[in-house]
Amino acid sequence: MRIERDIKLGFKDVLIRPKRSILKSRSQVDLTRKFFFKYSSTVWSGVPIIAANMDTIGTFQMAQSLSNYNILTAVHKYYSFEEWRDFVSVSSDKTLNHVIVSIGTSNLDFVKVKKIFSLSLELKYICIDVANGYSEHFLSFLKLVRECFLDKIICAGNVVTGEMVEELILSGADVVKVGIGPGSVCTTRIKTGVGYPQLSAIIECADAAHGLGGQIISDGGCAVSGDLAKAFGGGADFVMLGGMLAGHSECDGQIIEKKSKKYMLFYGMSSKSAMQRYIGGVPVYRASEGKTVKIPFRGGIDATIQDILGGLRSACTYVGASRLKELTKRTTFIRVSEQENCIFNSFLF
């Protein structure tokens, strides 16, 4: 047993210090980034935000809508091959260029992903997605996928420490997904006592990844657009969103009505709800590590995306970053004990 005594930080523990800027308007900020990858020869350009590969968030409908903003969608792994075939047949190249195909680590997953990628050359991104990216089996599967898909962009995770980021990149990952426990409907930290504050995880993992020519995705912990700015400021190359995109028409959550108001159910992928839906219940050898919540139904995703992107542009103007890529170099974090004045929160109109 050992104790690391330096304090690890989450998004709520810091603010970004403003700096002198020559920008006259938020409209001058360019949020697109161009990425080159360690293994794949594909060059990707767009807004580096990703809709999470949760079954209620990473839907085909979400991919179609977010591609209009040059934003990626990690499509969840529970669609059948037949559903993928139908989606690919009606989707434009632009939509498919913004789709990440998510898979697990079973032999069936491997067979299925090979069939999916045979449908279109426009599919270029794979996300090998597990809750615990520290297992030897996960590393072996990653190497297998890289051997099969030499020129695809491969994302792998989740981990929260620099040494494991390095291990995954050296094993074939172009991009590593970072985050254990910060999600809005994740209870892993409560059930297991395991986790890592997200901002510190980003800073440490980004340093490790960039040293080897890789990138990271910050997965989880964002509740407001300011959290995206902090994630990018801390060194994240991409930011994955779940709860911030929940409750929209493009989602696949069950809609319920209560006192004439509509709500949509949203749950973690290790929750009882998810396991009941896909494997018939919680296995006797494990516990549920997610919760189910109801979110006010918010209609189409457009207004939410515009608000997120507007907040991100505003953050860039406060530190004089004309491009999102510059935000990291222009970010100085200050430790704080409060984020906002909440006096009128209960009176919101």
Phi, psi and chi 1 to 4 in degrees:
 res  aa     phi    psi   chi1   chi2   chi3   chi4
   1 MET       -  137.6 -173.2  -83.0  -66.9      -
   2 ARG  -143.3  158.5   60.1 -172.5  -69.0  -96.5
   3 ILE  -122.8  126.9  -62.0  175.7      -      -
   4 GLU   -89.8  119.5  -66.0 -175.1   11.3      -
   5 ARG   -92.4  -12.2  -62.5 -168.9  179.2  -84.7
   6 ASP   -73.7  143.1   57.0  -44.9      -      -
   7 ILE   -77.5  131.7  -63.7  174.4      -      -
   8 LYS   -96.8  144.2  -52.9  -61.0 -178.3 -177.0
   9 LEU  -116.3  142.3  -56.2  172.1      -      -
  10 GLY  -104.3  178.7      -      -      -      -
  11 PHE   -61.4  -32.9  -63.9  133.9      -      -
  12 LYS   -72.3  -11.8   66.9  178.6  178.2   56.6
  13 ASP   -89.3   -5.6  -61.1  -46.7      -      -
  14 VAL  -138.9  162.1  -59.1      -      -      -
  15 LEU  -129.6  162.2  -71.9  170.5      -      -
  16 ILE   -93.3  128.6  -62.6  171.8      -      -
  17 ARG   -75.4  126.8 -173.2  172.0 -178.2 -103.1
  18 PRO   -69.6  154.1   23.6  -31.4      -      -
  19 LYS  -136.8  162.5  -67.3 -178.2  178.4  177.6
  20 ARG   -57.1  140.0 -175.0 -178.0  -67.1  111.6
  21 SER  -138.2  145.3  172.4      -      -      -
  22 ILE  -102.1    3.0   61.1  171.1      -      -
  23 LEU   -73.7  135.9  -64.2  172.9      -      -
  24 LYS   -93.0  -22.3  -65.2 -179.9  179.9  178.6
  25 SER  -153.6  151.6  167.6      -      -      -
  26 ARG   -60.4  -26.5  -65.1  168.8  176.9   82.7
  27 SER   -65.5  -15.1   63.3      -      -      -
  28 GLN   -81.7   -8.9  -66.4  178.2  -79.8      -
  29 VAL   -84.2  130.1  175.6      -      -      -
  30 ASP  -101.2  114.8 -177.9    4.9      -      -
  31 LEU   -90.7   -4.6  -65.2 -179.2      -      -
  32 THR   -80.3  147.9   61.7      -      -      -
  33 ARG  -132.4  150.4  -74.2 -161.3   60.2 -176.8
  34 LYS  -110.5  129.6  179.2 -177.7  -75.0 -172.1
  35 PHE  -119.5  137.7  -71.2  100.0      -      -
  36 PHE  -111.2  145.0  -59.6   86.5      -      -
  37 PHE  -116.1  157.8  -61.0   95.4      -      -
  38 LYS   -64.1  -42.6 -177.1  174.3  179.3   67.3
  39 TYR  -109.1  -41.8  -64.1  101.7      -      -
  40 SER   -80.6  143.5  174.3      -      -      -
  41 SER   -86.0   -3.2   62.5      -      -      -
  42 THR   -66.1  136.7  -61.2      -      -      -
  43 VAL  -107.7  124.9  178.1      -      -      -
  44 TRP  -112.5  136.1 -175.3   81.1      -      -
  45 SER  -131.4  130.0 -178.5      -      -      -
  46 GLY   170.2 -171.1      -      -      -      -
  47 VAL   -84.7  118.7  179.4      -      -      -
  48 PRO   -80.2   54.2   30.3  -35.3      -      -
  49 ILE  -113.8  141.8  -64.0  171.9      -      -
  50 ILE  -129.3  128.7  -54.1  172.4      -      -
  51 ALA   -72.7  130.4      -      -      -      -
  52 ALA   -65.2  150.4      -      -      -      -
  53 ASN   -83.9   50.5   48.2   -8.2      -      -
  54 MET   -94.1  150.1  -52.7  169.4   79.0      -
  55 ASP   -67.1  -23.6   67.8  -19.9      -      -
  56 THR   -89.9  -11.1   58.9      -      -      -
  57 ILE  -111.4  -51.3  -55.7  -62.7      -      -
  58 GLY   -82.1   66.4      -      -      -      -
  59 THR  -101.8  165.0   64.7      -      -      -
  60 PHE   -62.3  -38.2  -69.7  144.7      -      -
  61 GLN   -64.4  -37.8  -63.4   92.1  -28.1      -
  62 MET   -64.5  -42.2 -172.5   69.6   76.7      -
  63 ALA   -61.1  -41.4      -      -      -      -
  64 GLN   -64.4  -40.5  -70.6  168.0  -25.1      -
  65 SER   -73.5  -45.5  -67.3      -      -      -
  66 LEU   -73.0  -22.8  -65.2 -169.8      -      -
  67 SER   -63.0  -24.7   65.9      -      -      -
  68 ASN   -66.7  -20.0  -65.4  -37.5      -      -
  69 TYR  -104.6    9.8  -63.4   90.7      -      -
  70 ASN    58.0   36.5  -70.6  -34.0      -      -
  71 ILE  -108.3  143.0  -69.1  173.5      -      -
  72 LEU   -84.8  152.9  -67.3  158.4      -      -
  73 THR  -127.1  123.3  -61.8      -      -      -
  74 ALA   -85.7   97.6      -      -      -      -
  75 VAL   -68.7  133.8  173.9      -      -      -
  76 HIS   -65.7  162.8   67.8   74.5      -      -
  77 LYS   -89.0    7.5   60.5 -171.3  176.4 -174.3
  78 TYR   -99.2   -2.8  -62.0  103.5      -      -
  79 TYR   -69.1  142.2  -78.1  121.1      -      -
  80 SER   -77.2  165.2   67.2      -      -      -
  81 PHE   -61.3  -37.4  171.6   70.8      -      -
  82 GLU   -63.5  -39.3  -70.2   71.9   26.4      -
  83 GLU   -66.7  -39.1  -71.0  171.6  -49.9      -
  84 TRP   -61.5  -43.0  -91.0  103.2      -      -
  85 ARG   -61.5  -42.8 -174.5  176.0   56.9 -157.2
  86 ASP   -65.2  -40.7  -67.0  -17.6      -      -
  87 PHE   -64.8  -47.0  169.5   68.4      -      -
  88 VAL   -62.6  -36.8  169.7      -      -      -
  89 SER   -67.0  -24.3   68.5      -      -      -
  90 VAL  -109.9    1.3  -60.6      -      -      -
  91 SER   -98.5  146.6  -64.9      -      -      -
  92 SER   -76.3  163.1   65.8      -      -      -
  93 ASP   -59.4  -35.6  -71.3   -8.3      -      -
  94 LYS   -61.6  -44.7  179.7  179.5  179.7 -179.2
  95 THR   -62.7  -47.6  -64.5      -      -      -
  96 LEU   -64.0  -28.6  -63.7  179.7      -      -
  97 ASN   -71.5   -9.6  -85.2  -44.4      -      -
  98 HIS  -115.9   22.6  -69.2   84.2      -      -
  99 VAL  -111.6  131.6  164.5      -      -      -
 100 ILE  -108.5  127.3  -58.2  172.0      -      -
 101 VAL   -89.0  118.8 -179.7      -      -      -
 102 SER   -93.7  140.5  -58.4      -      -      -
 103 ILE  -140.9  159.8   59.6  171.7      -      -
 104 GLY   -90.8 -154.0      -      -      -      -
 105 THR  -122.9   25.4   58.4      -      -      -
 106 SER   -94.2  166.4   70.3      -      -      -
 107 ASN   -61.9  -36.0  -69.7  -26.7      -      -
 108 LEU   -64.9  -38.7  -72.1  176.5      -      -
 109 ASP   -61.0  -41.3  -73.6  -49.6      -      -
 110 PHE   -64.9  -44.5 -174.1   62.3      -      -
 111 VAL   -63.2  -42.8  171.7      -      -      -
 112 LYS   -65.0  -42.5  179.7 -179.7  173.3 -176.8
 113 VAL   -67.7  -33.8   76.2      -      -      -
 114 LYS   -64.2  -38.7  -72.4 -163.4  -68.8 -175.0
 115 LYS   -68.2  -40.6  -68.8  173.7   64.6  178.5
 116 ILE   -62.8  -44.0  -69.0  171.3      -      -
 117 PHE   -72.5  -14.5  -86.9   88.2      -      -
 118 SER   -75.7  -11.2   70.7      -      -      -
 119 LEU   -77.1  -31.0  -64.1  172.0      -      -
 120 SER  -160.7  139.8  173.8      -      -      -
 121 LEU   -74.9  -13.5  -66.7  175.4      -      -
 122 GLU   -75.5  -15.2  -62.0  -57.3  -39.0      -
 123 LEU   -79.5  120.1  -66.4  170.6      -      -
 124 LYS  -128.5   -5.8  -60.3 -179.8  177.0   69.9
 125 TYR  -124.0  133.3  -42.5   91.2      -      -
 126 ILE  -121.9  136.8  -57.9  171.4      -      -
 127 CYS  -120.5  111.9  179.5      -      -      -
 128 ILE   -86.8  110.9  -51.8  172.3      -      -
 129 ASP  -117.6  114.5 -179.1   56.8      -      -
 130 VAL  -135.9  157.8  -62.1      -      -      -
 131 ALA   -70.7  -33.6      -      -      -      -
 132 ASN  -122.1  101.7  178.0    5.4      -      -
 133 GLY   -88.4   20.1      -      -      -      -
 134 TYR  -100.7    5.1  -73.4   81.8      -      -
 135 SER   -89.5  151.3   72.0      -      -      -
 136 GLU   -65.1  -34.2  -72.0  -61.5  -41.2      -
 137 HIS   -61.1  -41.0  170.4   69.0      -      -
 138 PHE   -62.2  -44.7 -179.2   63.0      -      -
 139 LEU   -62.4  -42.4  -76.8  171.7      -      -
 140 SER   -63.5  -40.4  -61.1      -      -      -
 141 PHE   -67.4  -41.1 -171.9   81.5      -      -
 142 LEU   -57.3  -45.8  168.2   58.8      -      -
 143 LYS   -62.1  -38.7  -67.2  173.4 -176.9  176.0
 144 LEU   -63.4  -44.9  175.8   65.6      -      -
 145 VAL   -64.8  -41.0  174.1      -      -      -
 146 ARG   -63.4  -40.0  173.5   52.1   72.8 -166.1
 147 GLU   -62.7  -33.1  -70.8  171.0    3.9      -
 148 CYS   -82.7  -36.2 -177.2      -      -      -
 149 PHE  -119.0   76.4  -62.0   99.1      -      -
 150 LEU   -63.1  -32.0  -66.8  174.2      -      -
 151 ASP  -113.5   12.0 -159.7   40.5      -      -
 152 LYS   -86.7  155.0  -60.8  -59.7 -178.7 -176.3
 153 ILE   -82.6  118.0  -58.9  166.9      -      -
 154 ILE  -111.0  123.1  -61.5  179.0      -      -
 155 CYS  -102.2  144.1  -47.8      -      -      -
 156 ALA  -144.8  143.6      -      -      -      -
 157 GLY   171.7  176.9      -      -      -      -
 158 ASN  -114.9  144.8  -77.2   32.0      -      -
 159 VAL  -139.8  171.7  -61.9      -      -      -
 160 VAL  -139.8    8.2  -71.4      -      -      -
 161 THR  -125.9  146.9   51.3      -      -      -
 162 GLY   -59.3  -40.5      -      -      -      -
 163 GLU   -65.8  -33.6   67.1  -88.4   13.0      -
 164 MET   -77.4  -31.5 -156.6   61.3 -158.7      -
 165 VAL   -58.5  -46.4  167.7      -      -      -
 166 GLU   -61.2  -42.3  -67.0  169.6  -16.0      -
 167 GLU   -61.5  -42.9 -174.1   75.5   25.4      -
 168 LEU   -67.8  -41.2  -68.4  175.2      -      -
 169 ILE   -64.7  -43.4  -69.2  173.7      -      -
 170 LEU   -67.8  -19.3  -66.7  173.8      -      -
 171 SER   -92.3   -2.1  -62.9      -      -      -
 172 GLY   128.2   -1.6      -      -      -      -
 173 ALA   -82.0  134.9      -      -      -      -
 174 ASP   -81.5  -37.1  -65.5  -69.3      -      -
 175 VAL  -134.1  137.9 -171.2      -      -      -
 176 VAL  -113.7  132.6  175.3      -      -      -
 177 LYS   -88.5  126.1 -161.2  143.0   70.0   78.9
 178 VAL  -115.0  125.8  172.8      -      -      -
 179 GLY   149.5  122.1      -      -      -      -
 180 ILE  -133.0  108.2  -68.9  180.0      -      -
 181 GLY    96.3   -5.7      -      -      -      -
 182 PRO   -86.1   -8.1   33.4  -36.4      -      -
 183 GLY   -63.3  153.2      -      -      -      -
 184 SER   -66.9  -25.6   58.2      -      -      -
 185 VAL  -120.2   27.3  -75.4      -      -      -
 186 CYS  -103.9  135.7  178.9      -      -      -
 187 THR  -119.9   20.1   58.9      -      -      -
 188 THR   -56.9  -42.8  -66.9      -      -      -
 189 ARG   -63.9  -33.9  -66.4  176.9 -179.7  176.9
 190 ILE   -75.5  -44.0  -64.1  170.2      -      -
 191 LYS   -76.3  -30.5  -72.6  -64.8 -180.0   74.1
 192 THR  -116.8  -19.5   69.4      -      -      -
 193 GLY    76.6    8.1      -      -      -      -
 194 VAL  -105.3  141.6  175.5      -      -      -
 195 GLY   165.0 -173.4      -      -      -      -
 196 TYR  -160.8  127.0 -147.9   98.2      -      -
 197 PRO   -54.0  135.1  -29.6   38.0      -      -
 198 GLN   -67.0  -40.1 -171.6   66.6    3.3      -
 199 LEU   -65.3  -43.8 -178.7   59.5      -      -
 200 SER   -63.9  -38.0  -73.1      -      -      -
 201 ALA   -61.6  -42.7      -      -      -      -
 202 ILE   -60.6  -50.5  -69.1  167.4      -      -
 203 ILE   -59.3  -46.3  -67.1  169.3      -      -
 204 GLU   -72.0  -40.0  -65.1  172.2   29.8      -
 205 CYS   -75.5  -35.1  -68.5      -      -      -
 206 ALA   -62.7  -41.7      -      -      -      -
 207 ASP   -60.5  -42.9 -178.6   61.6      -      -
 208 ALA   -67.3  -44.4      -      -      -      -
 209 ALA   -66.8  -46.1      -      -      -      -
 210 HIS   -66.0  -28.7  -63.3  161.6      -      -
 211 GLY   -65.9  -21.6      -      -      -      -
 212 LEU  -109.0    7.6  -69.0  174.7      -      -
 213 GLY    81.3   18.6      -      -      -      -
 214 GLY  -104.9 -179.5      -      -      -      -
 215 GLN  -129.8  168.4  -75.0   91.6   25.6      -
 216 ILE  -128.6  153.8   68.4  161.9      -      -
 217 ILE  -110.4  125.7  -60.4  168.2      -      -
 218 SER   -81.8  116.7  170.1      -      -      -
 219 ASP  -115.9  104.3  177.3   17.8      -      -
 220 GLY   104.6  155.8      -      -      -      -
 221 GLY    99.4  -13.7      -      -      -      -
 222 CYS   -84.3  124.7  -70.9      -      -      -
 223 ALA  -113.7  -24.2      -      -      -      -
 224 VAL  -141.1  165.3  -68.6      -      -      -
 225 SER   -62.5  -28.8   57.4      -      -      -
 226 GLY   -60.8  -28.4      -      -      -      -
 227 ASP   -69.4  -34.4  -67.0  -23.3      -      -
 228 LEU   -62.8  -42.6  -82.9   81.1      -      -
 229 ALA   -60.5  -40.2      -      -      -      -
 230 LYS   -67.6  -38.8  -66.4  171.5 -173.5  177.3
 231 ALA   -64.0  -48.0      -      -      -      -
 232 PHE   -64.7  -39.6  -74.4  122.9      -      -
 233 GLY   -62.6  -31.3      -      -      -      -
 234 GLY   -79.5   -8.0      -      -      -      -
 235 GLY   117.8    0.8      -      -      -      -
 236 ALA   -65.6  139.1      -      -      -      -
 237 ASP   -86.9  -38.2  -58.4  -74.4      -      -
 238 PHE  -129.8  153.9  -60.2   84.9      -      -
 239 VAL  -126.0  126.7  175.6      -      -      -
 240 MET   -99.1  133.6 -178.9  172.1  -85.1      -
 241 LEU  -120.3  136.1  -58.5  177.8      -      -
 242 GLY  -118.1  -75.7      -      -      -      -
 243 GLY   -58.2  -34.6      -      -      -      -
 244 MET   -66.5  -19.3  -72.4 -175.6   69.1      -
 245 LEU  -105.6    1.8  -56.9 -177.5      -      -
 246 ALA   -74.4  157.3      -      -      -      -
 247 GLY    84.9   16.0      -      -      -      -
 248 HIS  -108.2  166.8  -67.7   94.1      -      -
 249 SER   -59.7  -32.2  -56.6      -      -      -
 250 GLU   -75.7   -9.6  -69.6   81.5   -3.2      -
 251 CYS   -81.6  169.5  -61.0      -      -      -
 252 ASP  -118.0   27.0 -167.6   28.3      -      -
 253 GLY   -81.6  154.1      -      -      -      -
 254 GLN   -69.2  132.3  178.3 -173.8  -10.8      -
 255 ILE   -94.6  130.1  -65.5  178.0      -      -
 256 ILE  -123.9  155.8   59.5  175.0      -      -
 257 GLU  -119.0  133.7 -149.2  166.9  -50.0      -
 258 LYS  -143.1  121.0 -170.4  174.5 -178.2  179.5
 259 LYS    52.1   46.8  -64.8 -177.7  178.7  178.4
 260 SER    66.3   12.8  -59.4      -      -      -
 261 LYS  -114.7  143.1  -68.2 -175.4  178.4 -179.6
 262 LYS   -95.5  138.0  -72.8 -174.8  176.7 -179.5
 263 TYR  -131.2  155.8  -61.3   87.5      -      -
 264 MET  -121.3  137.1 -177.9  175.7  -78.1      -
 265 LEU   -77.9  139.3  -64.1 -175.1      -      -
 266 PHE  -137.6  131.7  174.3   53.5      -      -
 267 TYR  -143.3  156.4   50.0   78.9      -      -
 268 GLY   -74.2  154.6      -      -      -      -
 269 MET   -78.0   -5.4  -65.1  -47.4  -64.0      -
 270 SER  -109.8   16.5  -69.3      -      -      -
 271 SER   -82.3  166.4   66.4      -      -      -
 272 LYS   -59.8  -39.2 -179.2  178.7  179.2 -179.3
 273 SER   -60.3  -45.4  -64.0      -      -      -
 274 ALA   -67.2  -44.1      -      -      -      -
 275 MET   -68.5  -33.6  -73.8 -173.6  -85.3      -
 276 GLN   -63.9  -38.7 -173.4   69.2   48.1      -
 277 ARG   -70.7  -36.6 -177.2  171.8 -176.4  177.5
 278 TYR  -109.9  -25.5  -65.3  108.1      -      -
 279 ILE  -130.1    9.8   58.7  175.5      -      -
 280 GLY    85.8    7.5      -      -      -      -
 281 GLY   139.5  177.9      -      -      -      -
 282 VAL   -81.2  121.1 -178.8      -      -      -
 283 PRO   -58.8  153.0  -24.1   34.6      -      -
 284 VAL   -66.8  -21.0  -66.0      -      -      -
 285 TYR   -89.5    0.1   59.2   83.8      -      -
 286 ARG  -139.2  173.4   64.4  168.4  -61.1  177.0
 287 ALA  -118.0  158.2      -      -      -      -
 288 SER   -68.4  134.5  163.2      -      -      -
 289 GLU  -122.6   35.9  -67.5  177.3   31.5      -
 290 GLY  -155.4  164.4      -      -      -      -
 291 LYS  -124.6  163.0   54.1 -170.0  172.3 -175.3
 292 THR  -113.4  130.3  -58.6      -      -      -
 293 VAL  -130.7  160.2  -61.4      -      -      -
 294 LYS  -109.5  131.3   65.8  177.5 -170.5  -63.9
 295 ILE  -116.1  135.8  -67.5  177.6      -      -
 296 PRO   -53.1  130.4  -26.9   35.2      -      -
 297 PHE   -65.6  129.7 -178.7   65.3      -      -
 298 ARG  -113.9    6.6  -62.4 -168.3  -86.0  174.1
 299 GLY    74.7 -150.0      -      -      -      -
 300 GLY   -66.7  159.3      -      -      -      -
 301 ILE   -79.9  -16.5 -163.8   76.9      -      -
 302 ASP   -56.4  -49.0  -66.3  -45.0      -      -
 303 ALA   -62.1  -38.7      -      -      -      -
 304 THR   -65.7  -44.2  -64.3      -      -      -
 305 ILE   -63.8  -43.0  -67.2  -61.9      -      -
 306 GLN   -62.5  -37.0  -70.9  165.6   12.0      -
 307 ASP   -67.6  -42.2 -173.3   64.6      -      -
 308 ILE   -62.9  -48.2  -69.9  170.6      -      -
 309 LEU   -66.1  -35.9  -60.9 -178.0      -      -
 310 GLY   -64.4  -41.4      -      -      -      -
 311 GLY   -64.7  -37.8      -      -      -      -
 312 LEU   -67.9  -42.0 -161.0   49.6      -      -
 313 ARG   -61.8  -41.1  -71.4 -169.0 -167.9   94.6
 314 SER   -63.1  -41.1 -170.9      -      -      -
 315 ALA   -58.7  -41.4      -      -      -      -
 316 CYS   -63.4  -38.5  -71.0      -      -      -
 317 THR   -68.1  -30.7   64.4      -      -      -
 318 TYR   -67.5  -22.7  -88.9  107.5      -      -
 319 VAL  -115.7    5.0  -63.5      -      -      -
 320 GLY    77.9   28.7      -      -      -      -
 321 ALA   -96.6  110.8      -      -      -      -
 322 SER   -78.0  -18.6   61.1      -      -      -
 323 ARG  -130.5  149.1  -62.6 -177.4  -61.2  158.3
 324 LEU   -58.0  -34.7 -177.8   60.1      -      -
 325 LYS   -57.9  -28.8 -176.2  178.9 -179.6  179.8
 326 GLU   -80.3  -12.9  -59.8  170.0    5.8      -
 327 LEU   -60.1  -41.5 -175.4   56.2      -      -
 328 THR   -59.5  -45.7  -57.8      -      -      -
 329 LYS   -68.7  -23.2  -65.7  180.0  180.0  178.1
 330 ARG  -102.6    8.6  -61.8 -167.1   61.7   83.4
 331 THR   -95.7  127.7  -68.3      -      -      -
 332 THR  -121.6  121.0  -60.0      -      -      -
 333 PHE   -88.6  142.1  -71.0  118.4      -      -
 334 ILE  -119.2  135.1   54.5  173.1      -      -
 335 ARG   -69.7  137.8  -67.1  -80.1  -53.3  -79.4
 336 VAL  -137.2  162.5  -62.5      -      -      -
 337 SER  -110.1   -3.3   57.3      -      -      -
 338 GLU  -149.3  153.6   64.1  176.3    5.0      -
 339 GLN  -107.2  -38.8  -73.1  -75.5  -40.4      -
 340 GLU  -153.7  163.4   62.2  171.2  -35.8      -
 341 ASN   -87.4  112.0 -173.7  -26.8      -      -
 342 CYS  -100.2   13.9  -60.5      -      -      -
 343 ILE   -56.9  -35.4 -173.7   65.5      -      -
 344 PHE  -106.7   15.4  -70.8  124.9      -      -
 345 ASN   -60.2  -31.4  -82.4   11.7      -      -
 346 SER   -79.6   -3.5   60.6      -      -      -
 347 PHE  -112.0   15.0  -61.1   92.0      -      -
 348 LEU   -59.0  137.0  -68.7  176.2      -      -
 349 PHE   -94.3      -  178.0   67.9      -      -
